[in-house]
Amino acid sequence: MDQPVLAVYDRAGVFHGWLRAPMQVRIQPRWIDVGTAELTVTLTDPLAEVLRSPGTRVMCSLRGEHVLGGPVTAWRLTGPADAHWAFTVTDDAYIAEQIYCAPSPSAPLTGQSTGSDTRNGKLESVIKSLAAANAPRSGIPVDIAVDKGRGPTVTLAARWQPLSDVIGPSLRAAGMSLVVTWRPDVNRLLLDVAEAGTYPVQLSVESKTITAYDVSAAAPTATRVVVGPGEGTSFQQIVNATAE
């Protein structure tokens, strides 16, 4: 199977090399929530010292496509037997949890309104306008990708909530995702949205994208239930006729 390509950068955006011989790689990209990766390397790995440095970033790609990328947010040293380093990488989409949406983003903190910041429009447009208005106060250097007006028309209201909480339900309902990628040339993040697409590789045993499966079936434990108030006299029966 294809192996992920792991590029390591320092906090200034300087490329330090490819992680060529990790002991173990576990990458968990997520469509909506924040993905993570855990990289396990030997004590003598040439990039171990860089990975321990604050602000180090790892970009993970597969077949030339970006999969996950972000800062090393934790590390663990295990030994002395089978000694190794384990580094946790958190995807840059985490900034949606760090950007808080103020009721009056353009006003100072001492002049906030009593209501909410309510915005209406295409989902992509609303997300990007909220991010653009509130990201500067977070202290995180974020650029906003060109708005293409994708998604359904929504009305979102925010008042001191993380951006992720404000937009999460609408993203799930629309089958869309928030994508945040880091650009080493400018050392800044780029925020965009994505629509669901077709998986580029056929899922099958022959292509080795399915390495194991376990199929089972079991009879239902119940097909009828009687519901009603514990102390009342009126009840009703619900039947799963298909299962029966």
N, C-alpha and C positions, 0 to 999 in steps of 0.2 A: 504494500500500500504506500501511497505517497506520504512523505514525511513533511511536517510543517517547517517553514523557514523562519528562524528566529533571529532578528536583527537587534543588536544592543546599542543604545545611545546613552550618553551622559546627560546631565541636566541642562547643558548648554546646547544640546542638539548635535553634538559631535559623534559621528559613527565610530564605534570601537570594534566592531567585527560581528561575525555570525557565531551563534552558539552551536558549535559543530558536533559535540559529543556529550550531550546531557545523559545522565543515567535514566531519567524518566521525564516525560512531558505529559501533562494533563491539561487540556484546554477545554473550557466550557463556555463557548459563546452562547449568548441568549438574545432572542429576538426583541424582547421588551425589557426585561430586567438586565442588570449589569453583569456582564460576563467576567470570568476570572480564569487565570492560568496558573499552574504550579509547575515550576521548573526545578528539577533536582540535579545537582552537579557534584562532582568530586571536589575534595578540598584543594586539589592541584589544578583545577580547571583554570585556564588563562584569563577567563572573564569573571571569575568568582569575586575578585576584588572590586571590579567595576559594578557588578550587580549589588554589592553591599553598600555602595555609595549613595547618599541621599539624592533623590531626583532622577535616578537612572530609569530609563524607559526601555521596554521591549516591544517590538512590533512583530506580530505573528501573521504569517500569510501561508496560503495553501493553493497550489496550482496558479500562482500569480495573483490571487485575490486576497484582499485584506480580510482577516478573520477576527482579530482581536488585537488591541494594543493599548498600552497605558503605562503608568509608573509602577515600579516595584514598591508595593505598599507594606510588605512584611517579609522577614526572613527568619529562618530557623536553622540552627546548627545541631546536628545529631551525631553522637559518637560515644566512646571511642571506637567500638566495634562497628564496622561498616560506616565509618564517618562520612558525612555528606552535608551539603548546604541545600536547603529548600527555599525557593523564592516565590512569593505570591505576586502576580501581576493583576491589577484591577483595570478593566476596560475604561477608556476615557468617557464612556457614556455616564459614568458616575457623576459628572458635573451637573446632570439634571437633578441630582439630590442635593447639590451644594448651592444651586441658584434658587434663592427665595424670592417669590413674587410679591412685591409690595403693593398695597392698594393704590399708591400714587408713585410709580417708579421714578418719575422725573422730579419729584419734590424731595426736599431734605427730610431726614428722619423726624425732625421736629414739626413737620408740616404735613403729615399723612392724613388722608381722608378717613372718615368713619365707615365708609362702605367698602366695596370690593372693586378690583380692576376687572371690568367685564368687557370681553372682546368677542366680536362675531365675524365669521368669515370662513373661508376654506380652512380645514384643519391645519395644513402645512403653514398657511399664512399666519394663523393665530399662534401656533407654536413658536414660529420664528420671531414674531413681533414681541411675544412675552420674553423670549430669551434675549433678544437684542436690548430690550428695555431694562432688564434686571441683571444681566451678566456683569456689567461694569462694577456694581456694588460688591460682587462676590470676590473680586480681586483676581479672577482667573482670566487669562487672555483668550477670548473666544471670538472667532469670526463666524458670521452667519452666511451659509450658502445662498445662492440666488433662489428666490421664491418662485416655484412653478405652479403654485395654486392647486396642489394635489389634495385629494381626500374630500370627505363630505363637508357640508356646511355645518358648523357647530357654534355654540355660544358657551364660552368658558369664563368662569369667575374665579378670581384668585385674591386671597388676602393672607399674606404671611405663610404661604404654603410652599414647599419645594416644587419646582417646576415638574418633577416626575409625578407628584401626586395630582397636579392639576391636569396634566395631559395624558396620564396613563390609561384611564378608562376609555377615552376617545380613541387612543391609538389601538388598543385591543379591539374595540368594536369595528374599527376600519381595517384591521389587518395590516397596519403600518407600524413602522419602527423608527426610533430615534437613533441616528448614527453620528458618532463623534470620532473624528480621526485627527491625529496629531501630524503636523507638517514640520519636519526637522529643519527645512530651509529658513523658516521664519520663527520656529519654536512657538507656534500658536496652535490652538485647536480650531477645527472647522466643524460646525454643527449643521446637520442636514437631516432629512427624513428619508425613509425608503419604503417602497411598496413591495409586497410579497411577490416573489418571482418563481420561476420553475427551477427545481434543483438540477444542476448541470450534469450530474452523473446518475445513471440508472441505479436504483437500489435493488441489488440482487446478490445471491450467493456467488454467481459466476464472476461478477465484477469485484467481489470481495468487499463491497460496501456493507454487506450483512455478514458478520463473522459468526453469529450464533443466534439461535432463536429457540423459543419454548412456547408451544401452543397448547392450551388446555381449555376444557369446558366443564361446567358444573351445573347441576340442577339448581333452580332457585330455592332458597330456604322458605319462601312463602310467596303465594300468588294472590292472597286475599288478606285484607286488614280492615278491622272495624275501628273507626275513629269517632271521638266525641268528648265532651267535657267530663272530667273525672266524677263530679258530683251531680251531673245533669241527667236528663232522661231521653235526650235526642241523640241518636247515633246514625252513622252512615257507613256503608260497606264500599270499599274500593277494590276493584278486581283487575288484575293484569291478565286479560283474556288471551293475549298473544302468547304469553309464557305458559298459560294453562293448556 
